[in-house]
Each structure stands twice: as C-alpha cells, then as structure tokens.
Amino acid sequence: MSDFSIEEKSFIITKENRIDMQKGFQCSAFSTAYVLRHFDKKVDGGTLYSVMPHKMKSGYVYPKGLYDMLRSYGMKVKYCRGNLNT
C-alpha cells in the first residue's frame, strides 16, 4: 500500500513538445529532455546524453543517472520501483 496519493493528471504532458530521434541506448537522455522541455528548459537529448551521469559501459543509464540529471536542473525527484498501483 502506498503512503502517498497520486493524481494521474499530474503525469500527463499536454504542452506542445517535440520528440527527437535517438540512436542506440540514449532513451534515458531523450526522455529526460522531453520532460525538461515541458518545464521550459531548452535542452536536447543528444546533448544530455553526452553528459548523462551513471552510464554503464554498454551505454545504458542507471536510474540514478536520470535522478541526478533532473536534480541538476532544479527538479524535485523521487523514483520508485513498481507501477502506479503498487
């Protein structure tokens, strides 16, 4: 049972945005860039990926990489394991 309430609408991005094409395992940076653009940050996925922390040798990024990147842009971040119902 979760100890906090989630309003689903708070997870929906309705503002006009763009989806950039990515190569390889760069989805962490490109999805982070999409979220940051929603909050009026001028970023692109390729640039974010080049400085994304906590990358594995394969190019994948640990969740801590997204956490640290979003925090570096002043975002309040919490990541959880599971889904919206758990």
C-alpha positions in Angstrom: 0.0 0.0 0.0 1.4 3.4 -1.0 1.8 6.1 1.7 1.0 8.9 -0.7 -1.7 9.8 -3.2 -1.0 10.2 -6.9 -3.2 12.2 -9.2 -2.9 10.7 -12.7 -3.3 14.0 -14.5 0.0 15.2 -12.9 1.8 12.7 -15.1 0.4 13.8 -18.4 2.4 16.2 -20.6 -0.1 18.2 -22.7 2.1 21.2 -23.6 3.4 21.3 -27.2 6.7 19.5 -27.4 8.9 17.6 -29.9 10.2 14.0 -30.0 13.8 13.8 -31.1 15.1 10.7 -32.9 17.7 8.8 -30.9 20.4 6.2 -31.6 21.4 3.3 -29.5 20.7 3.3 -25.8 20.1 7.0 -25.4 16.4 6.8 -24.4 17.3 8.0 -20.8 18.6 11.3 -22.1 15.9 11.8 -24.7 13.0 11.1 -22.4 14.6 13.4 -19.7 15.0 16.1 -22.3 11.3 15.7 -23.2 10.3 16.2 -19.6 12.6 19.2 -19.1 11.3 20.9 -22.2 7.8 20.6 -20.7 9.2 22.8 -17.9 10.6 25.3 -20.4 14.2 24.1 -20.3 16.0 24.4 -23.6 17.6 21.0 -23.9 18.0 18.2 -26.5 18.6 14.5 -25.9 21.9 14.2 -27.7 23.5 16.9 -25.6 22.1 15.5 -22.4 23.3 12.0 -23.2 26.8 13.3 -23.7 26.9 14.5 -20.1 24.4 11.9 -18.5 26.0 10.5 -15.3 26.0 6.9 -14.2 26.3 5.3 -17.7 27.2 1.6 -18.0 29.9 0.5 -20.5 27.0 -0.6 -22.8 25.6 2.9 -22.8 22.6 2.1 -20.7 22.0 4.6 -17.8 21.2 3.6 -14.2 18.1 5.2 -12.7 20.5 7.3 -10.5 21.7 9.0 -13.7 18.2 10.3 -14.5 17.7 11.3 -10.9 21.0 13.3 -10.8 20.4 14.9 -14.2 16.9 16.1 -13.3 18.1 17.4 -9.9 20.9 19.3 -11.7 18.1 21.2 -13.4 16.4 22.0 -10.1 13.7 19.4 -10.3 12.4 17.6 -7.2 12.8 14.0 -8.0 11.6 10.7 -6.5 11.9 7.4 -8.2 10.0 4.3 -7.1 10.0 0.7 -8.1 6.7 -0.8 -9.3 3.8 0.8 -11.0 1.1 3.4 -10.1 -0.9 0.7 -8.3 2.0 -0.7 -6.1 
